[in-house]
Each structure stands twice: as structure tokens, then as C-alpha cells.
Amino acid sequence: SDNDEDSFNEYYEDMPWLALDYQERTKKSELGGKYNVHGIPKLILLDGDSGDVICTEARNKIQFDDTEGENFPWKSS
């Protein structure tokens, strides 16, 4: 999805979420290391006030574990 800028733009043109600009490769690497991102899509919930991590596996919670959101907000174990 991000081997080059054209591939990046094509992948994200229909996506409803925000993304770093392609030129932000250094920031992408920093964030990937900080939040243990090894593939996309990855959804991490952060506290908007403190920046603390609430859940590192929110995508799995939404897609597989708690599809109705009954246990939201999920906490990382």
C-alpha cells in the first residue's frame, strides 16, 4: 500500500480515515515502533486528553471480538 507515493495515494483515496502524508516516512516509522504496528489496517485507541493508550488491538475487537461494541471502550490486556 505504500511502496511508493502513487500506490499510497491509490490505496487511501477511498478510505474514510486520516493518514499521515506519504512524505512523513520518519514519523510513520516512529509511530509504528511505538505502537507495535506490523501491518495495516491497525486501529489503536488513545485517550484524547492524556494520549495514553486505551487499546492496542481495537481493530480485532471491532471485527471479531465485540462486533456490537457492548464492552467498549476496550482495554488492552
mmCIF file of the N, C-alpha and C atoms, coordinates in Angstrom:
data_MODEL
# 
_entry.id   MODEL 
# 
loop_
_atom_site.group_PDB 
_atom_site.id 
_atom_site.type_symbol 
_atom_site.label_atom_id 
_atom_site.label_alt_id 
_atom_site.label_comp_id 
_atom_site.label_asym_id 
_atom_site.label_entity_id 
_atom_site.label_seq_id 
_atom_site.pdbx_PDB_ins_code 
_atom_site.Cartn_x 
_atom_site.Cartn_y 
_atom_site.Cartn_z 
_atom_site.occupancy 
_atom_site.B_iso_or_equiv 
_atom_site.pdbx_formal_charge 
_atom_site.auth_seq_id 
_atom_site.auth_comp_id 
_atom_site.auth_asym_id 
_atom_site.auth_atom_id 
_atom_site.pdbx_PDB_model_num 
ATOM 1   N N  . SER A 1 1  ? 0.808   -1.202  0.000  1.00 0.00 ? 1  SER A N  1 
ATOM 2   C CA . SER A 1 1  ? 0.000   0.000   0.000  1.00 0.00 ? 1  SER A CA 1 
ATOM 3   C C  . SER A 1 1  ? 0.848   1.261   0.000  1.00 0.00 ? 1  SER A C  1 
ATOM 4   N N  . ASP A 1 2  ? 2.086   1.169   0.454  1.00 0.00 ? 2  ASP A N  1 
ATOM 5   C CA . ASP A 1 2  ? 2.881   2.391   0.483  1.00 0.00 ? 2  ASP A CA 1 
ATOM 6   C C  . ASP A 1 2  ? 4.310   2.166   0.004  1.00 0.00 ? 2  ASP A C  1 
ATOM 7   N N  . ASN A 1 3  ? 4.457   1.328   -1.017 1.00 0.00 ? 3  ASN A N  1 
ATOM 8   C CA . ASN A 1 3  ? 5.780   1.114   -1.590 1.00 0.00 ? 3  ASN A CA 1 
ATOM 9   C C  . ASN A 1 3  ? 6.277   2.346   -2.329 1.00 0.00 ? 3  ASN A C  1 
ATOM 10  N N  . ASP A 1 4  ? 5.349   3.133   -2.851 1.00 0.00 ? 4  ASP A N  1 
ATOM 11  C CA . ASP A 1 4  ? 5.672   4.397   -3.492 1.00 0.00 ? 4  ASP A CA 1 
ATOM 12  C C  . ASP A 1 4  ? 4.485   5.331   -3.314 1.00 0.00 ? 4  ASP A C  1 
ATOM 13  N N  . GLU A 1 5  ? 4.683   6.610   -3.621 1.00 0.00 ? 5  GLU A N  1 
ATOM 14  C CA . GLU A 1 5  ? 3.644   7.596   -3.342 1.00 0.00 ? 5  GLU A CA 1 
ATOM 15  C C  . GLU A 1 5  ? 2.370   7.348   -4.145 1.00 0.00 ? 5  GLU A C  1 
ATOM 16  N N  . ASP A 1 6  ? 2.502   6.913   -5.392 1.00 0.00 ? 6  ASP A N  1 
ATOM 17  C CA . ASP A 1 6  ? 1.304   6.633   -6.195 1.00 0.00 ? 6  ASP A CA 1 
ATOM 18  C C  . ASP A 1 6  ? 0.486   5.490   -5.594 1.00 0.00 ? 6  ASP A C  1 
ATOM 19  N N  . SER A 1 7  ? 1.152   4.426   -5.158 1.00 0.00 ? 7  SER A N  1 
ATOM 20  C CA . SER A 1 7  ? 0.443   3.303   -4.528 1.00 0.00 ? 7  SER A CA 1 
ATOM 21  C C  . SER A 1 7  ? -0.240  3.744   -3.242 1.00 0.00 ? 7  SER A C  1 
ATOM 22  N N  . PHE A 1 8  ? 0.461   4.547   -2.472 1.00 0.00 ? 8  PHE A N  1 
ATOM 23  C CA . PHE A 1 8  ? -0.100  5.079   -1.233 1.00 0.00 ? 8  PHE A CA 1 
ATOM 24  C C  . PHE A 1 8  ? -1.370  5.872   -1.524 1.00 0.00 ? 8  PHE A C  1 
ATOM 25  N N  . ASN A 1 9  ? -1.289  6.799   -2.465 1.00 0.00 ? 9  ASN A N  1 
ATOM 26  C CA . ASN A 1 9  ? -2.443  7.643   -2.793 1.00 0.00 ? 9  ASN A CA 1 
ATOM 27  C C  . ASN A 1 9  ? -3.609  6.824   -3.321 1.00 0.00 ? 9  ASN A C  1 
ATOM 28  N N  . GLU A 1 10 ? -3.336  5.825   -4.131 1.00 0.00 ? 10 GLU A N  1 
ATOM 29  C CA . GLU A 1 10 ? -4.398  4.975   -4.670 1.00 0.00 ? 10 GLU A CA 1 
ATOM 30  C C  . GLU A 1 10 ? -5.081  4.186   -3.550 1.00 0.00 ? 10 GLU A C  1 
ATOM 31  N N  . TYR A 1 11 ? -4.296  3.663   -2.629 1.00 0.00 ? 11 TYR A N  1 
ATOM 32  C CA . TYR A 1 11 ? -4.843  2.877   -1.523 1.00 0.00 ? 11 TYR A CA 1 
ATOM 33  C C  . TYR A 1 11 ? -5.742  3.728   -0.634 1.00 0.00 ? 11 TYR A C  1 
ATOM 34  N N  . TYR A 1 12 ? -5.310  4.933   -0.331 1.00 0.00 ? 12 TYR A N  1 
ATOM 35  C CA . TYR A 1 12 ? -6.030  5.764   0.635  1.00 0.00 ? 12 TYR A CA 1 
ATOM 36  C C  . TYR A 1 12 ? -7.108  6.656   0.038  1.00 0.00 ? 12 TYR A C  1 
ATOM 37  N N  . GLU A 1 13 ? -7.219  6.739   -1.283 1.00 0.00 ? 13 GLU A N  1 
ATOM 38  C CA . GLU A 1 13 ? -8.183  7.677   -1.850 1.00 0.00 ? 13 GLU A CA 1 
ATOM 39  C C  . GLU A 1 13 ? -9.627  7.357   -1.478 1.00 0.00 ? 13 GLU A C  1 
ATOM 40  N N  . ASP A 1 14 ? -9.941  6.105   -1.221 1.00 0.00 ? 14 ASP A N  1 
ATOM 41  C CA . ASP A 1 14 ? -11.309 5.723   -0.863 1.00 0.00 ? 14 ASP A CA 1 
ATOM 42  C C  . ASP A 1 14 ? -11.474 5.396   0.616  1.00 0.00 ? 14 ASP A C  1 
ATOM 43  N N  . MET A 1 15 ? -10.438 5.577   1.398  1.00 0.00 ? 15 MET A N  1 
ATOM 44  C CA . MET A 1 15 ? -10.501 5.236   2.814  1.00 0.00 ? 15 MET A CA 1 
ATOM 45  C C  . MET A 1 15 ? -11.095 6.402   3.605  1.00 0.00 ? 15 MET A C  1 
ATOM 46  N N  . PRO A 1 16 ? -11.978 6.098   4.568  1.00 0.00 ? 16 PRO A N  1 
ATOM 47  C CA . PRO A 1 16 ? -12.658 7.164   5.308  1.00 0.00 ? 16 PRO A CA 1 
ATOM 48  C C  . PRO A 1 16 ? -11.871 7.704   6.506  1.00 0.00 ? 16 PRO A C  1 
ATOM 49  N N  . TRP A 1 17 ? -10.654 7.243   6.723  1.00 0.00 ? 17 TRP A N  1 
ATOM 50  C CA . TRP A 1 17 ? -9.905  7.686   7.888  1.00 0.00 ? 17 TRP A CA 1 
ATOM 51  C C  . TRP A 1 17 ? -8.713  8.538   7.478  1.00 0.00 ? 17 TRP A C  1 
ATOM 52  N N  . LEU A 1 18 ? -8.152  9.207   8.448  1.00 0.00 ? 18 LEU A N  1 
ATOM 53  C CA . LEU A 1 18 ? -6.985  10.048  8.219  1.00 0.00 ? 18 LEU A CA 1 
ATOM 54  C C  . LEU A 1 18 ? -5.733  9.193   8.127  1.00 0.00 ? 18 LEU A C  1 
ATOM 55  N N  . ALA A 1 19 ? -4.750  9.718   7.434  1.00 0.00 ? 19 ALA A N  1 
ATOM 56  C CA . ALA A 1 19 ? -3.461  9.050   7.324  1.00 0.00 ? 19 ALA A CA 1 
ATOM 57  C C  . ALA A 1 19 ? -2.367  10.108  7.264  1.00 0.00 ? 19 ALA A C  1 
ATOM 58  N N  . LEU A 1 20 ? -1.184  9.745   7.713  1.00 0.00 ? 20 LEU A N  1 
ATOM 59  C CA . LEU A 1 20 ? -0.041  10.631  7.533  1.00 0.00 ? 20 LEU A CA 1 
ATOM 60  C C  . LEU A 1 20 ? 0.224   10.791  6.049  1.00 0.00 ? 20 LEU A C  1 
ATOM 61  N N  . ASP A 1 21 ? 0.707   11.949  5.642  1.00 0.00 ? 21 ASP A N  1 
ATOM 62  C CA . ASP A 1 21 ? 1.125   12.125  4.256  1.00 0.00 ? 21 ASP A CA 1 
ATOM 63  C C  . ASP A 1 21 ? 2.248   11.149  3.940  1.00 0.00 ? 21 ASP A C  1 
ATOM 64  N N  . TYR A 1 22 ? 2.358   10.766  2.692  1.00 0.00 ? 22 TYR A N  1 
ATOM 65  C CA . TYR A 1 22 ? 3.382   9.810   2.286  1.00 0.00 ? 22 TYR A CA 1 
ATOM 66  C C  . TYR A 1 22 ? 4.785   10.290  2.669  1.00 0.00 ? 22 TYR A C  1 
ATOM 67  N N  . GLN A 1 23 ? 5.010   11.579  2.593  1.00 0.00 ? 23 GLN A N  1 
ATOM 68  C CA . GLN A 1 23 ? 6.332   12.137  2.887  1.00 0.00 ? 23 GLN A CA 1 
ATOM 69  C C  . GLN A 1 23 ? 6.720   11.991  4.364  1.00 0.00 ? 23 GLN A C  1 
ATOM 70  N N  . GLU A 1 24 ? 5.793   11.644  5.221  1.00 0.00 ? 24 GLU A N  1 
ATOM 71  C CA . GLU A 1 24 ? 6.045   11.515  6.663  1.00 0.00 ? 24 GLU A CA 1 
ATOM 72  C C  . GLU A 1 24 ? 6.557   10.118  7.030  1.00 0.00 ? 24 GLU A C  1 
ATOM 73  N N  . ARG A 1 25 ? 7.486   9.587   6.254  1.00 0.00 ? 25 ARG A N  1 
ATOM 74  C CA . ARG A 1 25 ? 8.001   8.233   6.474  1.00 0.00 ? 25 ARG A CA 1 
ATOM 75  C C  . ARG A 1 25 ? 8.696   8.097   7.830  1.00 0.00 ? 25 ARG A C  1 
ATOM 76  N N  . THR A 1 26 ? 9.421   9.114   8.239  1.00 0.00 ? 26 THR A N  1 
ATOM 77  C CA . THR A 1 26 ? 10.108  9.040   9.529  1.00 0.00 ? 26 THR A CA 1 
ATOM 78  C C  . THR A 1 26 ? 9.100   8.953   10.665 1.00 0.00 ? 26 THR A C  1 
ATOM 79  N N  . LYS A 1 27 ? 8.085   9.798   10.628 1.00 0.00 ? 27 LYS A N  1 
ATOM 80  C CA . LYS A 1 27 ? 7.042   9.780   11.662 1.00 0.00 ? 27 LYS A CA 1 
ATOM 81  C C  . LYS A 1 27 ? 6.299   8.446   11.634 1.00 0.00 ? 27 LYS A C  1 
ATOM 82  N N  . LYS A 1 28 ? 6.021   7.925   10.431 1.00 0.00 ? 28 LYS A N  1 
ATOM 83  C CA . LYS A 1 28 ? 5.359   6.624   10.297 1.00 0.00 ? 28 LYS A CA 1 
ATOM 84  C C  . LYS A 1 28 ? 6.175   5.540   11.002 1.00 0.00 ? 28 LYS A C  1 
ATOM 85  N N  . SER A 1 29 ? 7.469   5.540   10.784 1.00 0.00 ? 29 SER A N  1 
ATOM 86  C CA . SER A 1 29 ? 8.334   4.543   11.425 1.00 0.00 ? 29 SER A CA 1 
ATOM 87  C C  . SER A 1 29 ? 8.356   4.706   12.937 1.00 0.00 ? 29 SER A C  1 
ATOM 88  N N  . GLU A 1 30 ? 8.417   5.954   13.397 1.00 0.00 ? 30 GLU A N  1 
ATOM 89  C CA . GLU A 1 30 ? 8.412   6.212   14.839 1.00 0.00 ? 30 GLU A CA 1 
ATOM 90  C C  . GLU A 1 30 ? 7.122   5.699   15.482 1.00 0.00 ? 30 GLU A C  1 
ATOM 91  N N  . LEU A 1 31 ? 5.995   6.031   14.878 1.00 0.00 ? 31 LEU A N  1 
ATOM 92  C CA . LEU A 1 31 ? 4.707   5.601   15.425 1.00 0.00 ? 31 LEU A CA 1 
ATOM 93  C C  . LEU A 1 31 ? 4.545   4.086   15.344 1.00 0.00 ? 31 LEU A C  1 
ATOM 94  N N  . GLY A 1 32 ? 4.996   3.500   14.231 1.00 0.00 ? 32 GLY A N  1 
ATOM 95  C CA . GLY A 1 32 ? 4.923   2.050   14.082 1.00 0.00 ? 32 GLY A CA 1 
ATOM 96  C C  . GLY A 1 32 ? 5.697   1.329   15.169 1.00 0.00 ? 32 GLY A C  1 
ATOM 97  N N  . GLY A 1 33 ? 6.873   1.852   15.508 1.00 0.00 ? 33 GLY A N  1 
ATOM 98  C CA . GLY A 1 33 ? 7.657   1.264   16.580 1.00 0.00 ? 33 GLY A CA 1 
ATOM 99  C C  . GLY A 1 33 ? 7.024   1.473   17.944 1.00 0.00 ? 33 GLY A C  1 
ATOM 100 N N  . LYS A 1 34 ? 6.538   2.677   18.172 1.00 0.00 ? 34 LYS A N  1 
ATOM 101 C CA . LYS A 1 34 ? 5.938   3.000   19.467 1.00 0.00 ? 34 LYS A CA 1 
ATOM 102 C C  . LYS A 1 34 ? 4.709   2.151   19.758 1.00 0.00 ? 34 LYS A C  1 
ATOM 103 N N  . TYR A 1 35 ? 3.888   1.908   18.718 1.00 0.00 ? 35 TYR A N  1 
ATOM 104 C CA . TYR A 1 35 ? 2.624   1.194   18.916 1.00 0.00 ? 35 TYR A CA 1 
ATOM 105 C C  . TYR A 1 35 ? 2.640   -0.223  18.359 1.00 0.00 ? 35 TYR A C  1 
ATOM 106 N N  . ASN A 1 36 ? 3.841   -0.733  18.027 1.00 0.00 ? 36 ASN A N  1 
ATOM 107 C CA . ASN A 1 36 ? 3.995   -2.123  17.606 1.00 0.00 ? 36 ASN A CA 1 
ATOM 108 C C  . ASN A 1 36 ? 3.141   -2.463  16.386 1.00 0.00 ? 36 ASN A C  1 
ATOM 109 N N  . VAL A 1 37 ? 3.194   -1.605  15.381 1.00 0.00 ? 37 VAL A N  1 
ATOM 110 C CA . VAL A 1 37 ? 2.430   -1.809  14.150 1.00 0.00 ? 37 VAL A CA 1 
ATOM 111 C C  . VAL A 1 37 ? 3.279   -2.608  13.171 1.00 0.00 ? 37 VAL A C  1 
ATOM 112 N N  . HIS A 1 38 ? 2.737   -3.753  12.734 1.00 0.00 ? 38 HIS A N  1 
ATOM 113 C CA . HIS A 1 38 ? 3.444   -4.601  11.777 1.00 0.00 ? 38 HIS A CA 1 
ATOM 114 C C  . HIS A 1 38 ? 2.656   -4.791  10.493 1.00 0.00 ? 38 HIS A C  1 
ATOM 115 N N  . GLY A 1 39 ? 1.460   -4.256  10.427 1.00 0.00 ? 39 GLY A N  1 
ATOM 116 C CA . GLY A 1 39 ? 0.638   -4.369  9.227  1.00 0.00 ? 39 GLY A CA 1 
ATOM 117 C C  . GLY A 1 39 ? -0.518  -3.394  9.294  1.00 0.00 ? 39 GLY A C  1 
ATOM 118 N N  . ILE A 1 40 ? -1.196  -3.253  8.166  1.00 0.00 ? 40 ILE A N  1 
ATOM 119 C CA . ILE A 1 40 ? -2.349  -2.356  8.123  1.00 0.00 ? 40 ILE A CA 1 
ATOM 120 C C  . ILE A 1 40 ? -3.555  -3.130  7.636  1.00 0.00 ? 40 ILE A C  1 
ATOM 121 N N  . PRO A 1 41 ? -4.739  -2.745  8.007  1.00 0.00 ? 41 PRO A N  1 
ATOM 122 C CA . PRO A 1 41 ? -5.012  -1.617  8.892  1.00 0.00 ? 41 PRO A CA 1 
ATOM 123 C C  . PRO A 1 41 ? -4.774  -1.984  10.351 1.00 0.00 ? 41 PRO A C  1 
ATOM 124 N N  . LYS A 1 42 ? -4.438  -1.004  11.130 1.00 0.00 ? 42 LYS A N  1 
ATOM 125 C CA . LYS A 1 42 ? -4.216  -1.142  12.577 1.00 0.00 ? 42 LYS A CA 1 
ATOM 126 C C  . LYS A 1 42 ? -4.991  -0.021  13.250 1.00 0.00 ? 42 LYS A C  1 
ATOM 127 N N  . LEU A 1 43 ? -5.754  -0.339  14.264 1.00 0.00 ? 43 LEU A N  1 
ATOM 128 C CA . LEU A 1 43 ? -6.527  0.660   14.988 1.00 0.00 ? 43 LEU A CA 1 
ATOM 129 C C  . LEU A 1 43 ? -6.138  0.619   16.458 1.00 0.00 ? 43 LEU A C  1 
ATOM 130 N N  . ILE A 1 44 ? -5.659  1.745   16.941 1.00 0.00 ? 44 ILE A N  1 
ATOM 131 C CA . ILE A 1 44 ? -5.242  1.886   18.329 1.00 0.00 ? 44 ILE A CA 1 
ATOM 132 C C  . ILE A 1 44 ? -6.075  2.998   18.940 1.00 0.00 ? 44 ILE A C  1 
ATOM 133 N N  . LEU A 1 45 ? -6.683  2.740   20.091 1.00 0.00 ? 45 LEU A N  1 
ATOM 134 C CA . LEU A 1 45 ? -7.457  3.775   20.774 1.00 0.00 ? 45 LEU A CA 1 
ATOM 135 C C  . LEU A 1 45 ? -6.566  4.504   21.769 1.00 0.00 ? 45 LEU A C  1 
ATOM 136 N N  . LEU A 1 46 ? -6.582  5.836   21.683 1.00 0.00 ? 46 LEU A N  1 
ATOM 137 C CA . LEU A 1 46 ? -5.825  6.675   22.599 1.00 0.00 ? 46 LEU A CA 1 
ATOM 138 C C  . LEU A 1 46 ? -6.776  7.571   23.367 1.00 0.00 ? 46 LEU A C  1 
ATOM 139 N N  . ASP A 1 47 ? -6.424  7.900   24.592 1.00 0.00 ? 47 ASP A N  1 
ATOM 140 C CA . ASP A 1 47 ? -7.171  8.883   25.362 1.00 0.00 ? 47 ASP A CA 1 
ATOM 141 C C  . ASP A 1 47 ? -6.857  10.252  24.761 1.00 0.00 ? 47 ASP A C  1 
ATOM 142 N N  . GLY A 1 48 ? -7.888  10.966  24.328 1.00 0.00 ? 48 GLY A N  1 
ATOM 143 C CA . GLY A 1 48 ? -7.698  12.245  23.661 1.00 0.00 ? 48 GLY A CA 1 
ATOM 144 C C  . GLY A 1 48 ? -7.111  13.322  24.541 1.00 0.00 ? 48 GLY A C  1 
ATOM 145 N N  . ASP A 1 49 ? -7.277  13.211  25.830 1.00 0.00 ? 49 ASP A N  1 
ATOM 146 C CA . ASP A 1 49 ? -6.740  14.216  26.748 1.00 0.00 ? 49 ASP A CA 1 
ATOM 147 C C  . ASP A 1 49 ? -5.298  13.925  27.145 1.00 0.00 ? 49 ASP A C  1 
ATOM 148 N N  . SER A 1 50 ? -5.031  12.690  27.508 1.00 0.00 ? 50 SER A N  1 
ATOM 149 C CA . SER A 1 50 ? -3.705  12.351  28.034 1.00 0.00 ? 50 SER A CA 1 
ATOM 150 C C  . SER A 1 50 ? -2.772  11.754  26.985 1.00 0.00 ? 50 SER A C  1 
ATOM 151 N N  . GLY A 1 51 ? -3.343  11.189  25.914 1.00 0.00 ? 51 GLY A N  1 
ATOM 152 C CA . GLY A 1 51 ? -2.527  10.486  24.934 1.00 0.00 ? 51 GLY A CA 1 
ATOM 153 C C  . GLY A 1 51 ? -2.196  9.065   25.346 1.00 0.00 ? 51 GLY A C  1 
ATOM 154 N N  . ASP A 1 52 ? -2.698  8.638   26.500 1.00 0.00 ? 52 ASP A N  1 
ATOM 155 C CA . ASP A 1 52 ? -2.454  7.275   26.967 1.00 0.00 ? 52 ASP A CA 1 
ATOM 156 C C  . ASP A 1 52 ? -3.144  6.269   26.056 1.00 0.00 ? 52 ASP A C  1 
ATOM 157 N N  . VAL A 1 53 ? -2.514  5.118   25.908 1.00 0.00 ? 53 VAL A N  1 
ATOM 158 C CA . VAL A 1 53 ? -3.083  4.041   25.104 1.00 0.00 ? 53 VAL A CA 1 
ATOM 159 C C  . VAL A 1 53 ? -4.219  3.384   25.879 1.00 0.00 ? 53 VAL A C  1 
ATOM 160 N N  . ILE A 1 54 ? -5.372  3.271   25.238 1.00 0.00 ? 54 ILE A N  1 
ATOM 161 C CA . ILE A 1 54 ? -6.513  2.567   25.825 1.00 0.00 ? 54 ILE A CA 1 
ATOM 162 C C  . ILE A 1 54 ? -6.530  1.128   25.337 1.00 0.00 ? 54 ILE A C  1 
ATOM 163 N N  . CYS A 1 55 ? -6.357  0.943   24.026 1.00 0.00 ? 55 CYS A N  1 
ATOM 164 C CA . CYS A 1 55 ? -6.407  -0.401  23.449 1.00 0.00 ? 55 CYS A CA 1 
ATOM 165 C C  . CYS A 1 55 ? -5.534  -0.456  22.206 1.00 0.00 ? 55 CYS A C  1 
ATOM 166 N N  . THR A 1 56 ? -4.640  -1.436  22.163 1.00 0.00 ? 56 THR A N  1 
ATOM 167 C CA . THR A 1 56 ? -3.758  -1.588  21.005 1.00 0.00 ? 56 THR A CA 1 
ATOM 168 C C  . THR A 1 56 ? -4.337  -2.514  19.941 1.00 0.00 ? 56 THR A C  1 
ATOM 169 N N  . GLU A 1 57 ? -5.410  -3.206  20.248 1.00 0.00 ? 57 GLU A N  1 
ATOM 170 C CA . GLU A 1 57 ? -5.993  -4.170  19.315 1.00 0.00 ? 57 GLU A CA 1 
ATOM 171 C C  . GLU A 1 57 ? -7.455  -3.850  19.008 1.00 0.00 ? 57 GLU A C  1 
ATOM 172 N N  . ALA A 1 58 ? -7.766  -2.577  18.844 1.00 0.00 ? 58 ALA A N  1 
ATOM 173 C CA . ALA A 1 58 ? -9.156  -2.170  18.624 1.00 0.00 ? 58 ALA A CA 1 
ATOM 174 C C  . ALA A 1 58 ? -9.739  -2.746  17.333 1.00 0.00 ? 58 ALA A C  1 
ATOM 175 N N  . ARG A 1 59 ? -8.930  -2.891  16.308 1.00 0.00 ? 59 ARG A N  1 
ATOM 176 C CA . ARG A 1 59 ? -9.440  -3.476  15.063 1.00 0.00 ? 59 ARG A CA 1 
ATOM 177 C C  . ARG A 1 59 ? -9.981  -4.881  15.305 1.00 0.00 ? 59 ARG A C  1 
ATOM 178 N N  . ASN A 1 60 ? -9.237  -5.706  16.017 1.00 0.00 ? 60 ASN A N  1 
ATOM 179 C CA . ASN A 1 60 ? -9.705  -7.065  16.304 1.00 0.00 ? 60 ASN A CA 1 
ATOM 180 C C  . ASN A 1 60 ? -10.957 -7.058  17.159 1.00 0.00 ? 60 ASN A C  1 
ATOM 181 N N  . LYS A 1 61 ? -11.034 -6.119  18.097 1.00 0.00 ? 61 LYS A N  1 
ATOM 182 C CA . LYS A 1 61 ? -12.232 -6.013  18.941 1.00 0.00 ? 61 LYS A CA 1 
ATOM 183 C C  . LYS A 1 61 ? -13.457 -5.707  18.085 1.00 0.00 ? 61 LYS A C  1 
ATOM 184 N N  . ILE A 1 62 ? -13.329 -4.750  17.181 1.00 0.00 ? 62 ILE A N  1 
ATOM 185 C CA . ILE A 1 62 ? -14.447 -4.359  16.323 1.00 0.00 ? 62 ILE A CA 1 
ATOM 186 C C  . ILE A 1 62 ? -14.811 -5.471  15.347 1.00 0.00 ? 62 ILE A C  1 
ATOM 187 N N  . GLN A 1 63 ? -13.804 -6.043  14.720 1.00 0.00 ? 63 GLN A N  1 
ATOM 188 C CA . GLN A 1 63 ? -14.043 -7.003  13.646 1.00 0.00 ? 63 GLN A CA 1 
ATOM 189 C C  . GLN A 1 63 ? -14.402 -8.400  14.142 1.00 0.00 ? 63 GLN A C  1 
ATOM 190 N N  . PHE A 1 64 ? -13.853 -8.825  15.275 1.00 0.00 ? 64 PHE A N  1 
ATOM 191 C CA . PHE A 1 64 ? -14.021 -10.216 15.684 1.00 0.00 ? 64 PHE A CA 1 
ATOM 192 C C  . PHE A 1 64 ? -14.594 -10.419 17.089 1.00 0.00 ? 64 PHE A C  1 
ATOM 193 N N  . ASP A 1 65 ? -14.077 -9.682  18.064 1.00 0.00 ? 65 ASP A N  1 
ATOM 194 C CA . ASP A 1 65 ? -14.361 -9.996  19.467 1.00 0.00 ? 65 ASP A CA 1 
ATOM 195 C C  . ASP A 1 65 ? -15.634 -9.367  20.016 1.00 0.00 ? 65 ASP A C  1 
ATOM 196 N N  . ASP A 1 66 ? -15.906 -8.130  19.636 1.00 0.00 ? 66 ASP A N  1 
ATOM 197 C CA . ASP A 1 66 ? -17.030 -7.385  20.228 1.00 0.00 ? 66 ASP A CA 1 
ATOM 198 C C  . ASP A 1 66 ? -17.689 -6.547  19.137 1.00 0.00 ? 66 ASP A C  1 
ATOM 199 N N  . THR A 1 67 ? -18.239 -7.219  18.162 1.00 0.00 ? 67 THR A N  1 
ATOM 200 C CA . THR A 1 67 ? -18.752 -6.542  16.964 1.00 0.00 ? 67 THR A CA 1 
ATOM 201 C C  . THR A 1 67 ? -19.898 -5.582  17.246 1.00 0.00 ? 67 THR A C  1 
ATOM 202 N N  . GLU A 1 68 ? -20.573 -5.745  18.364 1.00 0.00 ? 68 GLU A N  1 
ATOM 203 C CA . GLU A 1 68 ? -21.671 -4.842  18.732 1.00 0.00 ? 68 GLU A CA 1 
ATOM 204 C C  . GLU A 1 68 ? -21.204 -3.711  19.649 1.00 0.00 ? 68 GLU A C  1 
ATOM 205 N N  . GLY A 1 69 ? -19.958 -3.745  20.066 1.00 0.00 ? 69 GLY A N  1 
ATOM 206 C CA . GLY A 1 69 ? -19.423 -2.700  20.935 1.00 0.00 ? 69 GLY A CA 1 
ATOM 207 C C  . GLY A 1 69 ? -19.961 -2.725  22.349 1.00 0.00 ? 69 GLY A C  1 
ATOM 208 N N  . GLU A 1 70 ? -20.430 -3.877  22.783 1.00 0.00 ? 70 GLU A N  1 
ATOM 209 C CA . GLU A 1 70 ? -21.029 -3.986  24.115 1.00 0.00 ? 70 GLU A CA 1 
ATOM 210 C C  . GLU A 1 70 ? -20.024 -3.758  25.243 1.00 0.00 ? 70 GLU A C  1 
ATOM 211 N N  . ASN A 1 71 ? -18.754 -4.015  24.990 1.00 0.00 ? 71 ASN A N  1 
ATOM 212 C CA . ASN A 1 71 ? -17.725 -3.863  26.023 1.00 0.00 ? 71 ASN A CA 1 
ATOM 213 C C  . ASN A 1 71 ? -16.820 -2.655  25.788 1.00 0.00 ? 71 ASN A C  1 
ATOM 214 N N  . PHE A 1 72 ? -17.267 -1.752  24.912 1.00 0.00 ? 72 PHE A N  1 
ATOM 215 C CA . PHE A 1 72 ? -16.491 -0.550  24.613 1.00 0.00 ? 72 PHE A CA 1 
ATOM 216 C C  . PHE A 1 72 ? -16.543 0.407   25.788 1.00 0.00 ? 72 PHE A C  1 
ATOM 217 N N  . PRO A 1 73 ? -15.507 1.119   26.150 1.00 0.00 ? 73 PRO A N  1 
ATOM 218 C CA . PRO A 1 73 ? -14.193 1.111   25.490 1.00 0.00 ? 73 PRO A CA 1 
ATOM 219 C C  . PRO A 1 73 ? -13.360 -0.074  25.958 1.00 0.00 ? 73 PRO A C  1 
ATOM 220 N N  . TRP A 1 74 ? -12.727 -0.716  25.006 1.00 0.00 ? 74 TRP A N  1 
ATOM 221 C CA . TRP A 1 74 ? -11.924 -1.889  25.299 1.00 0.00 ? 74 TRP A CA 1 
ATOM 222 C C  . TRP A 1 74 ? -10.618 -1.463  25.935 1.00 0.00 ? 74 TRP A C  1 
ATOM 223 N N  . LYS A 1 75 ? -10.134 -2.263  26.822 1.00 0.00 ? 75 LYS A N  1 
ATOM 224 C CA . LYS A 1 75 ? -8.839  -2.018  27.462 1.00 0.00 ? 75 LYS A CA 1 
ATOM 225 C C  . LYS A 1 75 ? -7.867  -3.082  26.988 1.00 0.00 ? 75 LYS A C  1 
ATOM 226 N N  . SER A 1 76 ? -6.637  -2.683  26.738 1.00 0.00 ? 76 SER A N  1 
ATOM 227 C CA . SER A 1 76 ? -5.608  -3.663  26.393 1.00 0.00 ? 76 SER A CA 1 
ATOM 228 C C  . SER A 1 76 ? -5.304  -4.511  27.608 1.00 0.00 ? 76 SER A C  1 
ATOM 229 N N  . SER A 1 77 ? -5.011  -5.777  27.347 1.00 0.00 ? 77 SER A N  1 
ATOM 230 C CA . SER A 1 77 ? -4.697  -6.661  28.475 1.00 0.00 ? 77 SER A CA 1 
ATOM 231 C C  . SER A 1 77 ? -3.219  -6.676  28.756 1.00 0.00 ? 77 SER A C  1 
# 
